[in-house]
Amino acid sequence: MYHPDYLVQLSQISDQAVKELEPMFDDLPTTPYADGQYRLRRYSIVHCHDGALRQMAHHTFVQSEAINQHQGGVIRNFEELSPSVLHSEGLFELCRLFRDNNELDAQQDIEIHQMRVITLNDITPVSPEGIHQDGFDHIAIAAIDRKNVQGGEILVYRDKCERPFFSLAMDKGEVALLDDHAVWHNANPIRPLNPAEHGHMDLFVLTAKVH
């Protein structure tokens, strides 16, 4: 079992990458799952090598009930990331950062969740499963945009029953890398700054389980 030499590590993608990726969240679909009306999502698996991303065959996504008490055991079938996102320089930069910081080889599966969390009424959970681990070796959470929202801070814990030792309202382009074996994570709910308008928070979540 591989452990990186960090619990939490902060990094950054370029302003150019953020600018390219920002408009690519407007067509994310709702899904039929428990969180599908407010956590819009696409999902793909890629390899990152030779200066580009190579898309792997389509897979469903499932987590055990031990890992995810909110939707554990539910086989979720998400639409793939759009070709414009998969072939973007911005996503390649993010995946390369994830690969290099975790010393992953070129044939490593990298699972990518592209998500928009939208405010429904007042308070909307960003992480409805609560304090959790995802069942991978490596996780990265990349903030791309937030509009008319407050809250949504990432929270990291040494133990599920303790208070978080790390909390951050992530700015555009910030990337938080986590050792999923050593720490637990969560996020605060979001609410609209202006209740008369919807707000949203856009992010990528990358995961890898080392071969």
Beta strands, then each sheet from edge to edge (+ up, - down):
strand 1: 8-12
strand 2: 39-49
strand 3: 52-55
strand 4: 110-118
strand 5: 138-147
strand 6: 149-151
strand 7: 154-157
strand 8: 166-168
strand 9: 174-179
strand 10: 184-187
strand 11: 190-192
strand 12: 200-208
sheet 1: 1+ 9- 5+ 12- 4+ 2- 3+
sheet 2: 6+ 11-
sheet 3: 8+ 7- 10+
end
